[in-house]
Amino acid sequence: MKGYFGIGVEGISKPMNVGTLFRTAHAFGAGFVFTLRARYDRRRGGLADTSDTPGSVPTFHFAELDDFRLPVGCRLVGIEISDDAIELPSFRHPRQAAYILGAEREGLSKDVQALCDWVVRIPTRFSVNLGIAGALVMYDRVQSLGRFAPRPVAAGAPTEPVPLPVFGEPIYKRKHRNRLKSVEKQRLGG
């Protein structure tokens, strides 16, 4: 899968949930994790983050919104229950993305939502745990951008293998071949 993603939280009410989110992000191959306007207690969060994500994955802590930075080209995607949010199954994930969730009780602040390129919502009847919400979004990203065999029509395992990627020949070889053809054509008077 090309690209990268990071995931983080604005505010924290339960460090264990953030620990779960960070551990899941580590498992899904996140390029970075972050907190915004939050003080993450690594010891308490580490009770859930048994993979010690901050010891293995770049971890950023931004005290205020003015300090918040993302890599060049990275798009910010908010995860929030909102009437004008895009439902997750209908969302096309950007190749370079940072996902942000709000604290359990408050959700994403309006100023952070205003920074987001998109806001998505998980189509559930009510709010789910922060760690679960993040896991669903990361799974959806991998499922939609990854290479997997197509789902079968009937229930059960795939009936066909994952198709092999098809690559054209390198551009420089194609251009070189076309130049040789052009030179040969001119030489023959064509």
C-alpha positions in Angstrom: 0.0 0.0 0.0 1.4 3.4 -1.0 1.3 6.4 1.2 1.3 6.7 5.0 -1.0 7.7 7.8 -0.9 9.0 11.3 -3.6 9.1 14.0 -4.1 11.2 17.1 -6.4 12.7 19.6 -7.5 16.2 20.7 -7.8 16.2 24.5 -7.8 13.1 26.6 -10.3 11.9 29.2 -9.1 8.3 29.4 -5.4 7.5 28.9 -6.1 3.8 28.5 -8.2 4.5 25.5 -5.4 6.5 23.9 -3.0 3.7 24.7 -5.4 1.3 22.9 -5.6 3.7 20.0 -1.8 4.0 19.8 -1.3 0.2 20.0 -3.8 -0.4 17.2 -2.1 2.3 15.1 1.2 0.6 15.6 -0.4 -2.7 14.6 -1.8 -1.2 11.4 1.5 0.4 10.5 0.9 4.0 11.3 3.8 6.4 10.4 3.2 8.5 13.4 0.8 9.1 16.4 0.1 12.4 18.1 -1.8 14.3 20.8 -3.2 17.8 20.6 -4.1 19.8 23.7 -3.6 16.7 25.8 -1.1 15.4 28.3 -0.7 11.7 27.7 0.4 9.7 30.7 2.6 7.1 29.0 2.6 4.9 32.1 -1.2 4.7 32.4 -1.7 4.5 28.7 1.0 1.9 28.5 -1.3 -0.5 30.4 -3.2 -0.8 27.2 -0.4 -0.1 24.8 1.6 -3.3 25.4 3.6 -2.7 22.2 5.0 0.6 23.6 4.1 2.6 20.5 6.0 5.8 21.6 9.1 3.7 21.7 8.7 2.4 18.2 6.6 5.0 16.2 7.3 8.7 16.0 5.1 10.3 18.6 4.3 14.1 18.7 2.7 16.1 21.4 1.3 19.5 20.4 0.3 21.7 23.4 -1.9 24.1 21.4 -3.4 24.3 18.0 -0.8 27.0 16.9 1.9 24.3 17.5 0.1 21.6 15.4 2.0 20.6 12.3 1.7 17.8 9.7 4.0 16.7 7.0 3.8 18.5 3.7 1.0 17.0 1.6 -0.6 15.3 4.6 -4.4 15.8 4.7 -6.3 16.1 8.0 -9.3 13.9 8.5 -11.5 14.4 11.5 -13.6 11.6 13.0 -16.8 13.0 14.5 -20.5 12.4 14.8 -21.8 15.2 12.7 -24.7 15.7 10.4 -22.5 17.0 7.6 -19.8 14.4 8.0 -19.1 11.9 5.3 -20.1 8.3 6.2 -16.9 6.2 6.5 -18.0 3.5 3.9 -18.4 6.3 1.3 -15.1 8.0 2.0 -12.0 7.7 -0.2 -9.0 7.9 2.0 -6.2 10.2 0.9 -2.8 8.5 0.3 -1.2 10.8 2.9 -3.5 11.3 5.9 -3.6 12.2 9.6 -6.8 11.2 11.4 -7.9 13.0 14.6 -10.5 12.0 17.2 -11.8 14.1 20.0 -12.0 13.2 23.7 -14.8 10.9 24.6 -17.2 13.4 26.1 -16.4 16.6 24.2 -15.6 15.3 20.6 -13.5 17.4 18.2 -13.6 21.1 18.9 -15.0 23.4 16.2 -11.6 25.0 15.6 -10.0 21.6 14.9 -12.9 20.6 12.7 -12.4 23.8 10.7 -8.8 22.7 10.0 -9.9 19.3 8.7 -9.9 18.6 5.0 -12.8 16.2 5.6 -14.8 15.0 8.6 -16.0 11.4 8.6 -18.4 9.6 10.8 -18.8 5.9 11.6 -22.3 4.8 10.8 -23.3 3.6 14.3 -26.4 4.2 16.3 -24.4 5.9 19.0 -20.9 6.9 19.9 -18.3 4.1 20.4 -15.1 4.0 22.4 -12.3 6.2 21.1 -10.0 3.2 20.6 -12.7 1.3 18.7 -13.5 4.3 16.5 -9.9 4.7 15.5 -9.5 0.9 14.8 -12.6 1.0 12.5 -11.1 4.0 10.6 -7.7 2.3 10.3 -9.3 -1.0 9.2 -11.4 0.8 6.6 -8.2 2.6 5.3 -6.3 -0.7 4.9 -9.3 -2.5 3.4 -10.0 0.2 0.8 -6.4 1.1 -0.1 -4.8 -2.3 0.2 -4.6 -5.1 -2.3 -7.0 -7.9 -1.4 -8.8 -10.6 -3.4 -12.3 -9.4 -4.4 -15.1 -10.4 -2.0 -17.0 -13.4 -3.2 -20.7 -13.2 -4.2 -21.6 -16.0 -1.8 -20.6 -16.2 1.9 -17.1 -17.5 2.6 -13.5 -17.1 1.5 -12.4 -15.5 -1.7 -12.7 -17.8 -4.7 -9.9 -16.2 -6.7 -6.4 -15.1 -5.8 -5.3 -11.5 -5.4 -4.3 -10.3 -8.9 -0.7 -9.6 -9.4 0.2 -6.0 -9.9 0.8 -4.9 -13.4 3.7 -2.5 -14.0 4.6 -1.0 -17.4 8.2 -0.9 -18.4 10.2 2.0 -16.9 9.5 5.4 -18.6 13.1 6.0 -19.5 13.2 2.6 -21.5 9.9 3.5 -23.3 11.2 7.0 -24.2 14.6 5.6 -25.3 12.8 3.0 -27.5 10.6 5.7 -29.0 13.6 7.9 -29.8 15.3 4.9 -31.5 12.2 4.3 -33.6 12.0 8.0 -34.6 15.7 8.0 -35.6 15.2 4.8 -37.6 12.1 6.3 -39.3 14.0 9.4 -40.2 17.0 7.4 -41.5 14.7 5.4 -43.8 13.1 8.6 -45.0 9.7 8.1 -43.4 
